[in-house]
Amino acid sequence: MSQSSFGNKFKVTTWGESHGKALGAVIDGCPAGLPLCEEDIQKFLDRRKPGQSRYTTARKEGDLVEILSGVFEGKTTGTPISLMVRNTDQRSRDYGNIAYSYRPGHADYTFDQKYGFRDYRGGGRSSGRETIGRVAAGAVAAKILKELGITLTAYTKSIGDISISTLDLAEIANNALYMPDADAAAKASAYLDTCMQEHDSSGGVIECIIDGMPAGIGEPVFDKLDADLAKAIFSIGAVKGFEIGDGFLTSFAKGSENNDAFFYDENGNVCKKTNHAGGILGGMSDGAPIVLRAAVKPTPSIFKA
């Protein structure tokens, strides 16, 4: 298993298993002098940790991060930053019955076929808990980007067939589903309650808006910005679909409808009248907000045969 790293100049390597002693990440390429403490990372981990609502896994984890290296007197040193989160609620015995069977929707079978070995304690390395390292490293990346005037906002766009119709960013933190639409959140909650009563689960779509990205970032061929984003998002196990801008809807559009016309604003800056392209043209950022979405499959661990 050699491919546990992503990136070049800012390289992230995640490590750890679902039911091992700990998980974490190593970041190589973070510049020196960036103010950084565990609280900066913890607020991101608090958003993803389990057991926060009846709609998430019941596993109880504090997910407290420790900075092991690369920070001195509250600032990064330019050397590799090692981050660790200890597991405290493994309960490996809960998975004993799957040691001799393959769970549908999980990587048990494919992992076994590739390596001739698998960690059946919750999926081991292929567990969704691996995303802890990504979130911790992403918190550091977010601090660097903020220094450059680039911000990211992510939220739940839809659950099942219930989608948001408004974008009230202040509402995201007000409901357990992180939806920027209170009415949609209430309907989605009722829908999930029905799924739970039927011992079933639901998929959904996550949307992310990146503001402040300058034009010209990315490459025109193999290292396209949208291709790199797609690779990063698709490497999350639960993601089965990805799109930029209008995405799959562009296949139903005409060129006259899909083209984003250019114009000069009052300051002489090149702008676009629309953003069907989602902020990326020819593999490079065009200065408009980057809009991306990830389709997440239903949780395969259900109480139904």
Contacts in CASP RR format, 6 or more apart in sequence:
PFRMAT RR
TARGET T0000
AUTHOR 0000-0000-0000
METHOD contacts of the structure
MODEL  1
MSQSSFGNKFKVTTWGESHGKALGAVIDGCPAGLPLCEEDIQKFLDRRKP
GQSRYTTARKEGDLVEILSGVFEGKTTGTPISLMVRNTDQRSRDYGNIAY
SYRPGHADYTFDQKYGFRDYRGGGRSSGRETIGRVAAGAVAAKILKELGI
TLTAYTKSIGDISISTLDLAEIANNALYMPDADAAAKASAYLDTCMQEHD
SSGGVIECIIDGMPAGIGEPVFDKLDADLAKAIFSIGAVKGFEIGDGFLT
SFAKGSENNDAFFYDENGNVCKKTNHAGGILGGMSDGAPIVLRAAVKPTP
SIFKA
1 115 0 8 1.000
1 125 0 8 1.000
4 13 0 8 1.000
4 14 0 8 1.000
4 15 0 8 1.000
5 11 0 8 1.000
5 12 0 8 1.000
5 13 0 8 1.000
6 12 0 8 1.000
6 231 0 8 1.000
6 232 0 8 1.000
6 235 0 8 1.000
9 29 0 8 1.000
10 27 0 8 1.000
10 28 0 8 1.000
10 29 0 8 1.000
10 30 0 8 1.000
10 141 0 8 1.000
10 144 0 8 1.000
11 27 0 8 1.000
11 28 0 8 1.000
11 29 0 8 1.000
12 25 0 8 1.000
12 26 0 8 1.000
12 27 0 8 1.000
12 133 0 8 1.000
12 134 0 8 1.000
12 137 0 8 1.000
12 138 0 8 1.000
13 25 0 8 1.000
13 26 0 8 1.000
13 28 0 8 1.000
14 23 0 8 1.000
14 24 0 8 1.000
14 25 0 8 1.000
14 130 0 8 1.000
14 132 0 8 1.000
14 133 0 8 1.000
14 134 0 8 1.000
14 137 0 8 1.000
15 23 0 8 1.000
15 24 0 8 1.000
15 25 0 8 1.000
15 26 0 8 1.000
16 22 0 8 1.000
16 23 0 8 1.000
16 24 0 8 1.000
16 125 0 8 1.000
16 130 0 8 1.000
17 23 0 8 1.000
17 119 0 8 1.000
17 121 0 8 1.000
17 123 0 8 1.000
17 124 0 8 1.000
17 125 0 8 1.000
17 127 0 8 1.000
17 129 0 8 1.000
17 130 0 8 1.000
18 87 0 8 1.000
18 90 0 8 1.000
18 119 0 8 1.000
18 121 0 8 1.000
18 122 0 8 1.000
18 123 0 8 1.000
18 124 0 8 1.000
18 125 0 8 1.000
18 127 0 8 1.000
18 128 0 8 1.000
18 129 0 8 1.000
18 130 0 8 1.000
19 87 0 8 1.000
19 90 0 8 1.000
19 91 0 8 1.000
19 92 0 8 1.000
19 95 0 8 1.000
19 119 0 8 1.000
19 121 0 8 1.000
19 122 0 8 1.000
19 124 0 8 1.000
20 87 0 8 1.000
20 90 0 8 1.000
20 121 0 8 1.000
20 124 0 8 1.000
21 86 0 8 1.000
21 87 0 8 1.000
22 84 0 8 1.000
22 85 0 8 1.000
22 86 0 8 1.000
22 87 0 8 1.000
23 84 0 8 1.000
23 85 0 8 1.000
23 87 0 8 1.000
23 129 0 8 1.000
23 130 0 8 1.000
23 132 0 8 1.000
23 133 0 8 1.000
24 82 0 8 1.000
24 83 0 8 1.000
24 84 0 8 1.000
24 85 0 8 1.000
24 132 0 8 1.000
24 133 0 8 1.000
24 136 0 8 1.000
25 82 0 8 1.000
25 83 0 8 1.000
25 132 0 8 1.000
25 133 0 8 1.000
25 134 0 8 1.000
25 136 0 8 1.000
25 137 0 8 1.000
26 80 0 8 1.000
26 81 0 8 1.000
26 82 0 8 1.000
26 83 0 8 1.000
27 80 0 8 1.000
27 81 0 8 1.000
27 82 0 8 1.000
27 83 0 8 1.000
27 137 0 8 1.000
27 140 0 8 1.000
28 80 0 8 1.000
29 78 0 8 1.000
29 80 0 8 1.000
30 70 0 8 1.000
30 76 0 8 1.000
30 78 0 8 1.000
30 81 0 8 1.000
30 140 0 8 1.000
30 144 0 8 1.000
31 76 0 8 1.000
31 78 0 8 1.000
31 144 0 8 1.000
32 75 0 8 1.000
32 76 0 8 1.000
32 77 0 8 1.000
32 78 0 8 1.000
33 75 0 8 1.000
33 76 0 8 1.000
33 77 0 8 1.000
33 78 0 8 1.000
34 75 0 8 1.000
34 76 0 8 1.000
34 140 0 8 1.000
34 143 0 8 1.000
34 144 0 8 1.000
34 147 0 8 1.000
35 74 0 8 1.000
35 75 0 8 1.000
35 143 0 8 1.000
36 67 0 8 1.000
36 71 0 8 1.000
36 74 0 8 1.000
36 75 0 8 1.000
36 76 0 8 1.000
36 81 0 8 1.000
36 140 0 8 1.000
36 143 0 8 1.000
37 67 0 8 1.000
37 71 0 8 1.000
37 74 0 8 1.000
38 64 0 8 1.000
38 65 0 8 1.000
38 66 0 8 1.000
38 67 0 8 1.000
40 139 0 8 1.000
40 140 0 8 1.000
40 143 0 8 1.000
41 65 0 8 1.000
41 67 0 8 1.000
41 83 0 8 1.000
41 136 0 8 1.000
41 139 0 8 1.000
41 140 0 8 1.000
42 64 0 8 1.000
42 65 0 8 1.000
43 139 0 8 1.000
44 135 0 8 1.000
44 136 0 8 1.000
44 138 0 8 1.000
44 139 0 8 1.000
44 142 0 8 1.000
45 63 0 8 1.000
45 64 0 8 1.000
45 65 0 8 1.000
45 85 0 8 1.000
45 132 0 8 1.000
45 135 0 8 1.000
45 136 0 8 1.000
45 139 0 8 1.000
46 63 0 8 1.000
47 135 0 8 1.000
47 178 0 8 1.000
48 63 0 8 1.000
48 131 0 8 1.000
48 132 0 8 1.000
48 135 0 8 1.000
49 61 0 8 1.000
49 62 0 8 1.000
49 63 0 8 1.000
50 56 0 8 1.000
50 57 0 8 1.000
50 58 0 8 1.000
50 59 0 8 1.000
50 60 0 8 1.000
50 61 0 8 1.000
51 57 0 8 1.000
51 58 0 8 1.000
51 59 0 8 1.000
51 60 0 8 1.000
51 61 0 8 1.000
52 176 0 8 1.000
53 176 0 8 1.000
54 176 0 8 1.000
54 196 0 8 1.000
55 176 0 8 1.000
55 177 0 8 1.000
55 189 0 8 1.000
55 192 0 8 1.000
55 196 0 8 1.000
59 89 0 8 1.000
59 91 0 8 1.000
60 88 0 8 1.000
60 89 0 8 1.000
61 87 0 8 1.000
61 88 0 8 1.000
61 89 0 8 1.000
62 88 0 8 1.000
63 85 0 8 1.000
63 132 0 8 1.000
64 85 0 8 1.000
64 86 0 8 1.000
65 83 0 8 1.000
65 84 0 8 1.000
65 85 0 8 1.000
65 136 0 8 1.000
66 83 0 8 1.000
66 84 0 8 1.000
66 85 0 8 1.000
66 86 0 8 1.000
67 81 0 8 1.000
67 82 0 8 1.000
67 83 0 8 1.000
68 82 0 8 1.000
68 83 0 8 1.000
68 84 0 8 1.000
69 79 0 8 1.000
69 80 0 8 1.000
69 81 0 8 1.000
69 82 0 8 1.000
70 76 0 8 1.000
70 77 0 8 1.000
70 78 0 8 1.000
70 79 0 8 1.000
70 80 0 8 1.000
70 81 0 8 1.000
70 82 0 8 1.000
71 77 0 8 1.000
71 81 0 8 1.000
81 140 0 8 1.000
83 133 0 8 1.000
83 136 0 8 1.000
83 137 0 8 1.000
85 132 0 8 1.000
85 133 0 8 1.000
85 136 0 8 1.000
87 129 0 8 1.000
90 121 0 8 1.000
92 121 0 8 1.000
95 120 0 8 1.000
95 121 0 8 1.000
95 122 0 8 1.000
95 123 0 8 1.000
96 120 0 8 1.000
96 121 0 8 1.000
98 108 0 8 1.000
98 120 0 8 1.000
98 122 0 8 1.000
99 120 0 8 1.000
101 108 0 8 1.000
102 108 0 8 1.000
102 109 0 8 1.000
102 112 0 8 1.000
103 300 0 8 1.000
103 301 0 8 1.000
104 300 0 8 1.000
105 297 0 8 1.000
105 300 0 8 1.000
106 123 0 8 1.000
106 126 0 8 1.000
106 300 0 8 1.000
106 301 0 8 1.000
107 123 0 8 1.000
107 126 0 8 1.000
107 237 0 8 1.000
108 118 0 8 1.000
108 120 0 8 1.000
108 123 0 8 1.000
111 118 0 8 1.000
111 123 0 8 1.000
111 125 0 8 1.000
111 126 0 8 1.000
112 118 0 8 1.000
118 124 0 8 1.000
119 125 0 8 1.000
126 237 0 8 1.000
128 236 0 8 1.000
128 237 0 8 1.000
128 238 0 8 1.000
131 236 0 8 1.000
134 236 0 8 1.000
142 152 0 8 1.000
145 151 0 8 1.000
145 152 0 8 1.000
149 212 0 8 1.000
150 210 0 8 1.000
150 211 0 8 1.000
150 212 0 8 1.000
150 213 0 8 1.000
151 210 0 8 1.000
151 211 0 8 1.000
151 212 0 8 1.000
152 208 0 8 1.000
152 209 0 8 1.000
152 210 0 8 1.000
152 211 0 8 1.000
153 169 0 8 1.000
153 208 0 8 1.000
153 209 0 8 1.000
153 211 0 8 1.000
154 206 0 8 1.000
154 207 0 8 1.000
154 208 0 8 1.000
154 209 0 8 1.000
155 164 0 8 1.000
155 169 0 8 1.000
155 172 0 8 1.000
155 178 0 8 1.000
155 179 0 8 1.000
155 180 0 8 1.000
155 206 0 8 1.000
155 207 0 8 1.000
156 164 0 8 1.000
156 177 0 8 1.000
156 178 0 8 1.000
156 179 0 8 1.000
156 188 0 8 1.000
156 204 0 8 1.000
156 205 0 8 1.000
156 206 0 8 1.000
156 207 0 8 1.000
157 163 0 8 1.000
157 164 0 8 1.000
157 179 0 8 1.000
157 204 0 8 1.000
157 205 0 8 1.000
157 206 0 8 1.000
157 207 0 8 1.000
157 293 0 8 1.000
158 164 0 8 1.000
158 184 0 8 1.000
158 188 0 8 1.000
158 204 0 8 1.000
158 205 0 8 1.000
159 177 0 8 1.000
159 179 0 8 1.000
159 188 0 8 1.000
159 191 0 8 1.000
159 192 0 8 1.000
159 202 0 8 1.000
159 203 0 8 1.000
159 204 0 8 1.000
160 188 0 8 1.000
160 191 0 8 1.000
160 202 0 8 1.000
160 203 0 8 1.000
160 204 0 8 1.000
162 184 0 8 1.000
162 187 0 8 1.000
162 188 0 8 1.000
162 191 0 8 1.000
163 184 0 8 1.000
163 205 0 8 1.000
164 179 0 8 1.000
164 180 0 8 1.000
164 181 0 8 1.000
164 184 0 8 1.000
165 181 0 8 1.000
165 183 0 8 1.000
165 184 0 8 1.000
166 180 0 8 1.000
166 181 0 8 1.000
166 183 0 8 1.000
166 184 0 8 1.000
167 180 0 8 1.000
167 181 0 8 1.000
168 180 0 8 1.000
168 181 0 8 1.000
168 182 0 8 1.000
169 180 0 8 1.000
171 179 0 8 1.000
171 180 0 8 1.000
171 181 0 8 1.000
171 182 0 8 1.000
171 185 0 8 1.000
172 178 0 8 1.000
172 179 0 8 1.000
172 180 0 8 1.000
174 182 0 8 1.000
175 182 0 8 1.000
175 185 0 8 1.000
175 189 0 8 1.000
176 185 0 8 1.000
176 189 0 8 1.000
177 185 0 8 1.000
177 188 0 8 1.000
177 189 0 8 1.000
177 192 0 8 1.000
179 185 0 8 1.000
179 188 0 8 1.000
191 202 0 8 1.000
192 202 0 8 1.000
195 201 0 8 1.000
195 202 0 8 1.000
198 304 0 8 1.000
199 302 0 8 1.000
199 303 0 8 1.000
199 304 0 8 1.000
200 298 0 8 1.000
200 302 0 8 1.000
200 304 0 8 1.000
201 298 0 8 1.000
201 299 0 8 1.000
201 300 0 8 1.000
201 301 0 8 1.000
201 302 0 8 1.000
202 298 0 8 1.000
203 295 0 8 1.000
203 296 0 8 1.000
203 297 0 8 1.000
203 298 0 8 1.000
203 299 0 8 1.000
204 295 0 8 1.000
204 296 0 8 1.000
205 293 0 8 1.000
205 294 0 8 1.000
205 295 0 8 1.000
205 296 0 8 1.000
206 293 0 8 1.000
206 294 0 8 1.000
206 296 0 8 1.000
207 291 0 8 1.000
207 292 0 8 1.000
207 293 0 8 1.000
208 291 0 8 1.000
208 292 0 8 1.000
208 293 0 8 1.000
208 294 0 8 1.000
209 289 0 8 1.000
209 290 0 8 1.000
209 291 0 8 1.000
210 289 0 8 1.000
210 290 0 8 1.000
210 291 0 8 1.000
210 292 0 8 1.000
211 289 0 8 1.000
212 287 0 8 1.000
212 289 0 8 1.000
213 279 0 8 1.000
213 285 0 8 1.000
213 287 0 8 1.000
213 289 0 8 1.000
213 290 0 8 1.000
214 285 0 8 1.000
214 287 0 8 1.000
215 270 0 8 1.000
215 284 0 8 1.000
215 285 0 8 1.000
215 286 0 8 1.000
215 287 0 8 1.000
216 284 0 8 1.000
216 285 0 8 1.000
216 286 0 8 1.000
216 287 0 8 1.000
217 225 0 8 1.000
217 284 0 8 1.000
217 285 0 8 1.000
218 224 0 8 1.000
218 225 0 8 1.000
218 228 0 8 1.000
218 283 0 8 1.000
218 284 0 8 1.000
218 285 0 8 1.000
219 225 0 8 1.000
219 283 0 8 1.000
219 284 0 8 1.000
220 282 0 8 1.000
220 283 0 8 1.000
220 284 0 8 1.000
224 280 0 8 1.000
224 282 0 8 1.000
224 283 0 8 1.000
224 284 0 8 1.000
225 280 0 8 1.000
225 283 0 8 1.000
225 284 0 8 1.000
225 285 0 8 1.000
226 244 0 8 1.000
226 280 0 8 1.000
226 283 0 8 1.000
226 292 0 8 1.000
227 283 0 8 1.000
229 242 0 8 1.000
229 244 0 8 1.000
229 290 0 8 1.000
229 292 0 8 1.000
230 242 0 8 1.000
230 244 0 8 1.000
233 239 0 8 1.000
233 242 0 8 1.000
233 292 0 8 1.000
233 294 0 8 1.000
234 241 0 8 1.000
234 242 0 8 1.000
236 294 0 8 1.000
238 296 0 8 1.000
238 297 0 8 1.000
238 299 0 8 1.000
239 294 0 8 1.000
239 295 0 8 1.000
239 296 0 8 1.000
239 297 0 8 1.000
240 295 0 8 1.000
240 296 0 8 1.000
240 297 0 8 1.000
241 294 0 8 1.000
241 295 0 8 1.000
242 292 0 8 1.000
242 293 0 8 1.000
242 294 0 8 1.000
242 295 0 8 1.000
243 292 0 8 1.000
243 293 0 8 1.000
244 277 0 8 1.000
244 278 0 8 1.000
244 279 0 8 1.000
244 280 0 8 1.000
244 290 0 8 1.000
244 291 0 8 1.000
244 292 0 8 1.000
245 275 0 8 1.000
245 276 0 8 1.000
245 277 0 8 1.000
245 278 0 8 1.000
245 279 0 8 1.000
245 291 0 8 1.000
245 292 0 8 1.000
245 293 0 8 1.000
246 253 0 8 1.000
246 258 0 8 1.000
246 276 0 8 1.000
246 277 0 8 1.000
246 278 0 8 1.000
247 293 0 8 1.000
250 258 0 8 1.000
250 276 0 8 1.000
253 276 0 8 1.000
257 276 0 8 1.000
258 276 0 8 1.000
259 276 0 8 1.000
260 272 0 8 1.000
260 273 0 8 1.000
260 274 0 8 1.000
260 275 0 8 1.000
260 276 0 8 1.000
260 277 0 8 1.000
260 286 0 8 1.000
260 288 0 8 1.000
261 272 0 8 1.000
261 273 0 8 1.000
261 274 0 8 1.000
262 270 0 8 1.000
262 271 0 8 1.000
262 272 0 8 1.000
262 273 0 8 1.000
263 270 0 8 1.000
263 271 0 8 1.000
263 272 0 8 1.000
263 273 0 8 1.000
264 270 0 8 1.000
264 271 0 8 1.000
265 271 0 8 1.000
271 288 0 8 1.000
272 286 0 8 1.000
272 288 0 8 1.000
275 288 0 8 1.000
275 289 0 8 1.000
275 291 0 8 1.000
277 286 0 8 1.000
277 288 0 8 1.000
278 288 0 8 1.000
278 289 0 8 1.000
278 290 0 8 1.000
278 291 0 8 1.000
278 292 0 8 1.000
279 285 0 8 1.000
279 286 0 8 1.000
279 287 0 8 1.000
279 288 0 8 1.000
279 289 0 8 1.000
279 290 0 8 1.000
279 291 0 8 1.000
280 286 0 8 1.000
280 290 0 8 1.000
END
